[in-house]
């Protein structure tokens, strides 16, 4: 799509997944959200509310992110995003969900990625992730 990417700390082109689907009912796994070929390579807690998962598929070189609530409940703001600074490509899924946000996919083979998510008013942002010897940076904040 090429719209402006609005994840905290990131700017660039992205693809947005429309938030028109039904509310998510059961608590899924990252592989149920992203696909069975995607293996979890990193994760970050969103406070005590849930977790953002970064996954990767070696077969297509794509990363996928999903934000999954620990306990499904009333629909809340729940975006998930991923960004590749080297290519200025990103993807996000934003909506009010009961269980999870995602999937959001981007080609990340051989690149560092930034990713994160939000559940209600708690955010997690990870930059410099999966960069071999480069140390990633994590920030969690509440608004």
C-alpha positions in Angstrom: 0.0 0.0 0.0 2.7 2.5 0.8 1.0 4.4 3.6 2.9 6.2 6.4 3.9 3.8 9.1 2.8 5.0 12.6 4.4 2.6 15.1 6.1 4.5 17.8 9.7 5.4 16.7 9.2 4.2 13.1 8.5 6.1 9.9 8.3 4.5 6.5 6.1 2.7 4.0 3.9 -0.1 5.2 1.0 -2.4 4.5 -1.9 -2.1 6.8 -4.2 -5.1 7.4 -7.8 -3.9 7.5 -9.5 -4.3 10.9 -12.7 -5.5 9.4 -12.6 -9.1 10.5 -14.7 -10.6 13.3 -13.5 -10.3 16.9 -11.0 -13.1 17.7 -12.5 -15.6 20.1 -9.9 -18.1 21.3 -6.3 -17.4 22.5 -4.2 -18.6 19.5 -0.5 -19.4 19.1 1.8 -17.2 16.9 1.8 -20.1 14.3 -2.0 -20.0 14.1 -1.9 -16.3 13.5 1.1 -16.2 11.1 1.1 -19.7 9.6 2.6 -23.0 10.4 5.8 -22.3 8.5 6.6 -19.4 10.8 8.8 -20.2 13.8 9.0 -17.9 16.8 12.4 -16.2 16.9 11.7 -13.5 19.6 9.0 -12.3 21.9 8.3 -9.4 24.3 5.8 -9.1 27.1 3.2 -6.3 26.9 3.2 -5.7 30.6 1.1 -8.5 32.1 -1.5 -8.3 29.4 0.0 -10.5 26.8 2.9 -10.9 24.4 4.1 -9.7 21.0 5.7 -12.5 19.0 8.2 -12.1 16.1 8.2 -15.1 13.8 10.2 -16.0 10.7 9.7 -18.3 7.7 12.9 -19.6 6.2 11.0 -20.7 3.1 10.0 -17.2 2.0 12.3 -14.9 4.1 9.4 -13.1 5.7 9.0 -12.1 9.3 5.5 -11.9 10.9 4.4 -10.3 14.1 1.3 -11.0 16.2 0.2 -9.5 19.5 -1.7 -12.0 21.6 -3.6 -11.2 24.9 -3.0 -13.5 27.8 -6.7 -13.5 28.6 -9.2 -12.6 25.9 -11.8 -10.0 27.0 -13.5 -6.9 25.9 -12.2 -5.4 22.7 -9.4 -2.9 23.2 -6.9 -1.0 21.0 -4.5 -3.6 19.9 -2.0 -2.9 17.1 1.0 -4.9 16.1 3.7 -3.7 13.7 7.0 -4.6 12.1 9.5 -2.4 10.3 12.8 -3.0 8.3 14.9 0.2 8.4 17.3 -1.0 5.6 14.4 -1.3 3.1 12.0 1.2 4.7 9.3 -1.4 4.5 6.8 -2.1 7.3 3.4 -3.7 8.0 0.9 -3.3 10.7 -2.5 -4.5 11.9 -4.5 -2.0 14.0 -8.0 -2.5 15.4 -10.0 -3.1 18.6 -9.7 -6.9 19.2 -10.6 -9.3 22.0 -7.8 -11.8 21.6 -5.0 -10.9 19.1 -3.8 -8.5 16.4 -2.0 -9.6 13.3 -0.6 -11.1 11.2 1.6 -8.4 9.8 4.3 -9.6 7.3 7.4 -8.0 5.9 10.4 -9.4 4.0 13.2 -9.4 6.6 15.8 -12.0 5.5 19.3 -10.6 6.3 18.0 -7.4 7.9 17.5 -6.0 11.4 13.9 -5.5 12.2 11.9 -3.2 14.6 8.6 -4.6 15.9 6.1 -4.1 18.7 2.6 -4.0 19.8 0.0 -2.6 22.2 -2.7 -4.0 24.4 -5.0 -1.3 25.7 -2.7 1.4 27.0 0.5 -0.7 27.4 3.1 -0.6 24.5 6.2 -2.6 23.7 8.7 -1.5 21.1 11.8 -3.5 20.1 14.4 -2.0 17.8 17.6 -3.5 16.3 16.2 -7.1 16.6 17.7 -10.2 15.1 20.9 -8.4 14.0 23.5 -11.0 14.9 25.9 -9.3 17.3 24.0 -6.0 17.5 22.2 -5.6 20.8 18.5 -4.9 20.5 16.7 -2.2 22.4 13.4 -2.7 24.2 11.0 0.0 25.5 7.8 -0.6 27.4 5.5 2.3 28.3 2.0 3.1 29.4 -0.1 6.0 28.2 
